[in-house]
Amino acid sequence: AFHFFMEALNQENDIVPDLLRLFICKRAQLMALLGGFNEKIVTPALVLKPLYSDAKYLMGMLAFGHEQKGDFKEAERVAKYEIDFLLSSGETGRVDGWLDHAYAHSLYFQGPSRMHDAKVFLKKRSKTWTRENMCYFLYSHLWWHYALVLLEGGEVDEALRIFDERLWPIDDSSTNFREDVQVQMNAMELLWKLESLNCSELAKPRWHSVISVAKTFIGKRADLLHEVLMLRGLLELGEQQDVEKVMKSIKMLGDREDYTKFQNICDCVIQICSKTTTDTAKEVAREKLKSMRNDWAVVGNSTEQRAVFIELAEASPVICGVAATAIA
């Protein structure tokens, strides 16, 4: 799918509207992201950059590509260039979720010294994030980023407020929002973070609410990371029968190399998170998960989302993409 969109992007066709080119660019990036080819995410934006050096929305995509391949300084520079333009042109209220996302990533992965900068930026830009002007995924994902920074900075109550009001609203009558797989993933990611911070009592009632919806997707192949996150929630709630249903569904994927790697990752998650596993068995599973680090990309999504595996493998919360034990 990535190559299909790249071919479309490389076609020399003057009648293709600018917004369509930008759409194709974003789709190509998302295909690379979901496939776990994070180093290729920058490629579509680099193709368009010579054509639209000042195009709205392109800089956010370019910055996102740079940070996903680990070039956080360049990502910050590109994103800051566009943010400064918004300030100077009076377009501070313009909605550009991918620009906000890329700038937040670039600051976050530069370490704890930039955490405050990320928090201040996200708080300011959050005024532009509404369900009406964004797809459900991007809306909930940006709020997840903000809540993540707050949690890692020790502001648990404020992070929970965002969870209850934005990520999984307790008084939400819109079933469409909760049935969005990416919305569920953002909610489960934050609950996983709470577990790593030993806040299980705060997470448990929220797990019940999210898992009651998420498990209706068992066997539907919505997203591989979704299944990993769902396994954690089911294990925390002691719903062993549904854990077995998930694993049965995963085994039906077949024996293709990527799927075998995914099954092995899920086996490790179960061993580490199960309340019946011995300490010795947990340690063996952690070492196995560490040895499979190059395989984590098979679940797709961003390096920040896959940090849940670091938390399991290192038995430590993650701060700015690194195990807290390593920072200490």
C-alpha positions as CSV (number, residue, x, y, z in Angstrom):
1,A,0.0,0.0,0.0
2,F,2.9,2.4,0.8
3,H,4.4,1.8,-2.7
4,F,1.0,2.4,-4.3
5,F,0.6,5.8,-2.8
6,M,4.2,6.7,-3.6
7,E,3.7,5.9,-7.2
8,A,0.6,8.1,-7.2
9,L,2.7,10.9,-5.5
10,N,5.5,10.6,-8.1
11,Q,3.2,11.0,-11.1
12,E,3.9,14.2,-13.0
13,N,0.4,15.5,-13.3
14,D,-0.1,19.2,-13.2
15,I,-3.9,18.9,-12.9
16,V,-3.7,17.0,-9.5
17,P,-5.0,19.5,-6.9
18,D,-2.6,20.5,-4.1
19,L,-4.9,19.1,-1.4
20,L,-5.1,15.8,-3.2
21,R,-1.3,15.6,-3.3
22,L,-1.2,16.3,0.4
23,F,-3.8,13.7,1.1
24,I,-1.8,11.1,-0.9
25,C,1.3,12.1,1.0
26,K,-0.4,11.6,4.4
27,R,-1.8,8.2,3.3
28,A,1.6,7.0,2.2
29,Q,3.0,8.1,5.6
30,L,0.2,6.2,7.5
31,M,0.9,3.0,5.4
32,A,4.5,3.2,6.4
33,L,3.6,3.8,10.0
34,L,1.1,0.9,10.2
35,G,3.6,-1.4,8.5
36,G,6.3,-0.5,11.0
37,F,8.6,1.1,8.4
38,N,9.1,4.2,10.4
39,E,12.3,5.2,8.6
40,K,10.3,5.6,5.4
41,I,7.7,8.0,6.8
42,V,9.7,11.0,5.8
43,T,10.0,10.0,2.1
44,P,6.6,11.2,0.8
45,A,7.0,14.6,2.4
46,L,10.5,14.9,0.9
47,V,9.0,14.3,-2.5
48,L,6.5,17.1,-2.1
49,K,8.8,19.6,-0.4
50,P,10.5,21.0,-3.6
51,L,7.0,21.6,-5.1
52,Y,5.4,23.2,-2.1
53,S,8.0,24.9,0.1
54,D,5.4,27.0,1.8
55,A,2.3,24.7,1.6
56,K,0.1,24.6,4.6
57,Y,0.1,21.2,6.4
58,L,3.2,19.9,4.6
59,M,5.7,21.0,7.3
60,G,3.9,19.0,9.9
61,M,4.2,15.9,7.8
62,L,7.8,16.5,7.0
63,A,8.6,17.1,10.7
64,F,6.8,13.9,11.6
65,G,8.9,11.9,9.1
66,H,12.1,13.3,10.6
67,E,11.3,12.4,14.2
68,Q,10.1,8.9,13.3
69,K,13.6,8.1,11.9
70,G,15.2,9.6,15.1
71,D,16.2,13.0,13.8
72,F,14.5,15.0,16.6
73,K,16.5,18.2,16.3
74,E,15.6,18.5,12.6
75,A,12.0,17.6,13.3
76,E,11.9,20.4,15.9
77,R,13.5,22.9,13.5
78,V,11.0,22.1,10.7
79,A,8.0,22.2,13.0
80,K,9.2,25.4,14.7
81,Y,9.6,27.1,11.3
82,E,5.9,26.5,10.6
83,I,4.8,27.4,14.1
84,D,6.7,30.7,13.9
85,F,4.9,31.3,10.6
86,L,1.5,30.8,12.2
87,L,2.4,33.3,14.9
88,S,3.7,35.9,12.5
89,S,0.8,35.6,10.1
90,G,-1.9,35.7,12.8
91,E,-3.0,32.1,12.1
92,T,-2.5,30.9,15.6
93,G,-6.0,29.3,15.6
94,R,-5.4,27.3,12.5
95,V,-6.0,23.6,13.0
96,D,-2.9,21.5,12.1
97,G,-3.0,18.4,14.2
98,W,-0.1,16.7,12.5
99,L,2.1,19.8,13.0
100,D,1.2,19.7,16.7
101,H,1.8,16.0,16.8
102,A,5.2,16.2,15.2
103,Y,6.4,19.1,17.4
104,A,5.3,17.3,20.5
105,H,7.2,14.2,19.4
106,S,10.3,16.1,18.7
107,L,10.4,17.7,22.1
108,Y,9.4,14.5,24.0
109,F,12.2,12.4,22.6
110,Q,14.8,14.9,23.4
111,G,14.5,13.9,27.0
112,P,13.2,15.2,30.4
113,S,14.8,18.6,29.9
114,R,12.3,19.3,27.1
115,M,9.3,17.9,28.9
116,H,8.1,21.3,30.2
117,D,8.4,22.8,26.7
118,A,6.2,19.9,25.4
119,K,3.6,20.4,28.1
120,V,3.4,24.2,27.6
121,F,3.0,23.7,23.8
122,L,0.4,21.0,24.0
123,K,-1.7,22.9,26.6
124,K,-1.7,26.0,24.3
125,R,-2.5,24.1,21.1
126,S,-5.2,21.9,22.8
127,K,-7.6,24.8,22.4
128,T,-7.8,23.9,18.7
129,W,-8.5,20.2,19.1
130,T,-12.2,19.3,18.8
131,R,-14.0,16.3,17.4
132,E,-15.7,18.7,14.9
133,N,-12.5,19.7,13.2
134,M,-10.5,16.4,13.4
135,C,-10.9,12.8,12.8
136,Y,-11.5,10.8,16.0
137,F,-8.0,9.2,15.8
138,L,-6.1,12.5,15.7
139,Y,-8.3,14.2,18.2
140,S,-7.9,11.4,20.8
141,H,-4.2,10.9,19.9
142,L,-3.3,14.5,20.6
143,W,-5.1,14.4,23.9
144,W,-3.3,11.1,24.7
145,H,0.0,12.9,24.0
146,Y,-0.9,15.7,26.4
147,A,-2.0,13.3,29.1
148,L,1.1,11.2,28.6
149,V,3.4,14.2,29.2
150,L,1.4,15.0,32.3
151,L,1.5,11.5,33.7
152,E,5.3,11.2,33.1
153,G,5.6,14.6,34.9
154,G,3.7,13.3,37.9
155,E,0.4,15.2,37.3
156,V,-1.8,12.1,37.6
157,D,-5.0,13.9,38.5
158,E,-4.9,16.2,35.5
159,A,-4.0,13.3,33.2
160,L,-7.1,11.4,34.5
161,R,-9.3,14.5,33.9
162,I,-8.2,14.3,30.3
163,F,-8.9,10.6,30.1
164,D,-12.4,11.1,31.6
165,E,-13.3,14.1,29.5
166,R,-11.5,13.6,26.2
167,L,-10.1,10.1,25.7
168,W,-13.0,8.1,27.1
169,P,-15.7,10.5,28.2
170,I,-17.8,9.0,30.9
171,D,-21.0,10.8,29.9
172,D,-20.5,10.3,26.1
173,S,-23.6,9.3,24.3
174,S,-21.8,8.9,20.9
175,T,-21.2,5.2,20.3
176,N,-19.3,6.0,17.1
177,F,-16.5,7.6,19.0
178,R,-15.9,4.7,21.4
179,E,-16.2,2.2,18.5
180,D,-13.2,3.8,16.7
181,V,-10.3,1.3,17.2
182,Q,-7.7,4.1,17.4
183,V,-9.8,5.9,20.1
184,Q,-9.7,2.6,22.0
185,M,-6.0,2.3,21.5
186,N,-5.3,5.8,22.9
187,A,-7.4,5.0,25.9
188,M,-5.7,1.7,26.6
189,E,-2.2,3.1,26.1
190,L,-2.9,5.6,28.9
191,L,-4.3,2.9,31.2
192,W,-1.2,0.8,30.5
193,K,0.9,3.8,31.5
194,L,-1.1,4.0,34.8
195,E,-0.3,0.4,35.4
196,S,3.4,1.0,35.0
197,L,3.2,3.8,37.5
198,N,1.6,1.5,40.0
199,C,-1.8,3.2,39.8
200,S,-3.8,0.0,39.2
201,E,-6.7,1.1,41.4
202,L,-7.2,4.2,39.3
203,A,-6.9,2.2,36.1
204,K,-9.1,-0.8,36.9
205,P,-12.6,0.8,36.6
206,R,-11.5,2.5,33.4
207,W,-10.2,-0.8,32.0
208,H,-13.7,-2.2,32.6
209,S,-15.3,0.5,30.5
210,V,-12.8,0.4,27.6
211,I,-12.4,-3.4,27.4
212,S,-16.2,-3.9,27.3
213,V,-16.1,-2.2,23.9
214,A,-12.6,-3.2,22.7
215,K,-13.2,-6.9,23.1
216,T,-16.1,-6.8,20.6
217,F,-13.3,-6.5,18.1
218,I,-11.7,-9.8,18.9
219,G,-10.9,-11.6,15.7
220,K,-11.6,-8.6,13.4
221,R,-7.9,-7.8,12.8
222,A,-8.4,-4.1,13.6
223,D,-4.8,-3.4,14.5
224,L,-2.1,-5.6,15.9
225,L,-1.1,-3.1,18.6
226,H,-4.8,-2.9,19.6
227,E,-4.7,-6.7,20.3
228,V,-1.6,-6.3,22.5
229,L,-3.2,-3.5,24.5
230,M,-6.4,-5.5,24.8
231,L,-4.5,-8.5,26.1
232,R,-3.1,-6.3,28.9
233,G,-6.5,-5.0,29.9
234,L,-8.1,-8.5,29.8
235,L,-5.3,-9.8,32.0
236,E,-5.6,-6.9,34.5
237,L,-9.3,-7.7,34.8
238,G,-8.8,-11.5,35.0
239,E,-10.8,-12.2,31.9
240,Q,-8.9,-15.4,31.0
241,Q,-11.5,-16.8,28.6
242,D,-11.3,-13.6,26.4
243,V,-7.4,-13.8,26.6
244,E,-7.7,-17.3,25.1
245,K,-10.1,-16.0,22.4
246,V,-7.6,-13.3,21.4
247,M,-4.7,-15.8,21.2
248,K,-6.8,-18.3,19.2
249,S,-7.6,-15.5,16.8
250,I,-3.9,-14.5,16.6
251,K,-2.8,-18.1,15.9
252,M,-5.3,-18.2,13.0
253,L,-3.2,-15.6,11.2
254,G,-0.9,-18.3,10.0
255,D,2.8,-19.0,10.2
256,R,4.1,-16.1,8.1
257,E,7.3,-14.8,9.7
258,D,5.8,-11.5,10.8
259,Y,2.8,-13.2,12.4
260,T,5.0,-15.7,14.2
261,K,7.0,-12.8,15.7
262,F,3.7,-11.2,16.7
263,Q,2.5,-14.4,18.4
264,N,5.8,-14.6,20.3
265,I,5.5,-11.0,21.5
266,C,1.9,-11.7,22.7
267,D,3.1,-14.8,24.5
268,C,5.6,-12.6,26.4
269,V,3.0,-10.0,27.2
270,I,0.8,-12.7,28.7
271,Q,3.6,-14.3,30.7
272,I,4.7,-10.9,32.1
273,C,1.2,-9.5,32.9
274,S,-0.6,-12.7,34.1
275,K,-1.2,-12.7,37.8
276,T,-0.5,-16.4,38.0
277,T,3.0,-16.3,36.4
278,T,5.9,-17.0,38.8
279,D,8.5,-14.3,39.2
280,T,11.1,-16.6,37.5
281,A,8.8,-17.1,34.5
282,K,8.2,-13.4,34.3
283,E,11.9,-12.7,34.2
284,V,12.5,-15.2,31.5
285,A,9.7,-13.6,29.4
286,R,11.2,-10.1,30.0
287,E,14.6,-11.3,28.7
288,K,12.9,-12.9,25.7
289,L,11.0,-9.7,24.9
290,K,14.2,-7.7,25.2
291,S,15.9,-10.0,22.7
292,M,13.0,-9.4,20.3
293,R,13.3,-5.7,20.3
294,N,14.0,-5.5,16.5
295,D,10.7,-7.4,16.0
296,W,8.5,-5.0,17.9
297,A,7.9,-3.0,14.7
298,V,5.7,-5.8,13.4
299,V,2.8,-4.3,15.4
300,G,3.2,-1.0,13.5
301,N,2.4,2.4,14.9
302,S,4.9,4.9,16.3
303,T,8.0,4.3,18.5
304,E,6.2,6.2,21.2
305,Q,3.2,3.9,21.2
306,R,5.5,0.8,21.2
307,A,7.1,2.1,24.4
308,V,4.7,-0.2,26.2
309,F,7.1,-3.0,25.4
310,I,10.0,-1.2,27.0
311,E,7.9,-0.9,30.2
312,L,7.3,-4.6,30.2
313,A,10.8,-5.7,29.3
314,E,12.5,-3.4,31.8
315,A,9.9,-3.6,34.5
316,S,10.0,0.2,34.6
317,P,8.0,3.2,33.6
318,V,9.1,5.0,30.5
319,I,10.1,8.6,30.6
320,C,10.5,10.3,27.2
321,G,10.8,7.0,25.4
322,V,13.5,5.6,27.8
323,A,13.1,3.3,30.8
324,A,13.2,5.4,34.0
325,T,15.8,3.0,35.4
326,A,18.1,3.9,32.6
327,I,17.7,7.7,33.2
328,A,18.4,7.3,36.9
